[in-house]
Amino acid sequence: MSTESRRPEVVVQSFRSIVTGYKAVFFDAYGVLKNHRGIIPGIENTFAFLRDNGITFYIVTNDASRSPLKLASAYLDAGLSEITEERIISSGMLAREFLHRKVKSGLVAYVGTHVSAHYVETAGLKTISIQDLEPEQADEVSALVFLDDEGFQWEPGLNHAINLLRSRNIPVIVANTDHTYPVSRNDVSVAVGALADMVERVVGKRFIRFGKPDPQMFNFALEHIRQEGPLDKADVLMVGDTLETDIMGGNHFGIDTALVLSGNTRRRDVQMLMDATGILPDYVCESILD
């Protein structure tokens, strides 16, 4: 019999029992507030609890598929009037800031749906879908942006992007670093972050990334919420369902983190994943419902 000491089991705590120790909460979206079926039933009670206890919140997401207004409309349609456009901080907002500062003219080609081009267009730039780009227009392109969303025909789009980058030395911005997104309780699909990683290796160039786990995303979010009043890092809790983005990013930024088991990380796997990655949340909760 092995004499190796057994690691203690993960302690799963009630979300409500820990959140009252904070003034503000950063929520991830997928796996925390919604899943493949839509908005998780019952989370309206959680937001009522936060409101009653004077705890503010923001949705900090790598979803660059739609504008904050359109992202908020999905919650509003589900009866969650608390989640407004102003409550959503997306990686697309960071990408837009970069484009506004660094790209002054020319075409910006994007990989993603027409809806996702919002972040480029609101930076005051002229856009073109990578699939609509004609070879003779390549010299007009001043930047390429990987956006979102599911439903985009990835194969021709990626081939066009690779050939553009082989011929042009331009900045490439990745507005969503996620590698997967859930499509059912047990299944995931490849997300734009993984596709951008593949293209980066193929063309041998370094891309500029925005989103969790980069601490820049958390700093942007903290500065954003400080418009409501002074807050320190110790006042903020990051809640997410993925160790490699939500939890690692929060840890690196220096805010407390809570891993929920309602999304990408399943209860049976959590200890194994924590041991393998060395990424440790401050708390583990079943969900944000209790």
HELIX and SHEET records of a PDB file:
HELIX    1   1 PHE A   15  VAL A   19  1                                   5    
HELIX    2   2 ILE A   43  ASP A   52  1                                  10    
HELIX    3   3 PRO A   68  ASP A   77  1                                  10    
HELIX    4   4 GLU A   85  ARG A   87  5                                   3    
HELIX    5   5 SER A   91  LYS A  102  1                                  12    
HELIX    6   6 VAL A  115  ALA A  117  5                                   3    
HELIX    7   7 HIS A  118  GLU A  121  1                                   4    
HELIX    8   8 ILE A  130  ASP A  132  5                                   3    
HELIX    9   9 PRO A  135  GLU A  140  5                                   6    
HELIX   10  10 TRP A  154  SER A  167  1                                  14    
HELIX   11  11 VAL A  192  VAL A  203  1                                  12    
HELIX   12  12 PRO A  215  ILE A  225  1                                  11    
HELIX   13  13 LYS A  233  ASP A  235  5                                   3    
HELIX   14  14 LEU A  243  ILE A  247  3                                   5    
HELIX   15  15 MET A  248  PHE A  253  1                                   6    
HELIX   16  16 VAL A  270  THR A  277  1                                   8    
SHEET    1   A 7 VAL A  12  GLN A  13  0                                        
SHEET    2   A 7 TYR A 283  CYS A 285  1                                        
SHEET    3   A 7 ASP A 256  VAL A 260  1                                        
SHEET    4   A 7 VAL A 236  GLY A 240  1                                        
SHEET    5   A 7 ALA A  24  PHE A  27  1                                        
SHEET    6   A 7 THR A  56  THR A  61  1                                        
SHEET    7   A 7 ILE A  88  SER A  90  1                                        
SHEET    1   B 2 LYS A  34  ASN A  35  0                                        
SHEET    2   B 2 GLY A  38  ILE A  39 -1                                        
SHEET    1   C 5 LYS A 126  SER A 129  0                                        
SHEET    2   C 5 LEU A 107  VAL A 111  1                                        
SHEET    3   C 5 VAL A 141  PHE A 146  1                                        
SHEET    4   C 5 VAL A 172  VAL A 174  1                                        
SHEET    5   C 5 ILE A 208  ARG A 209  1                                        
SHEET    1   D 2 THR A 180  PRO A 182  0                                        
SHEET    2   D 2 VAL A 188  VAL A 190 -1                                        
END                                                                             
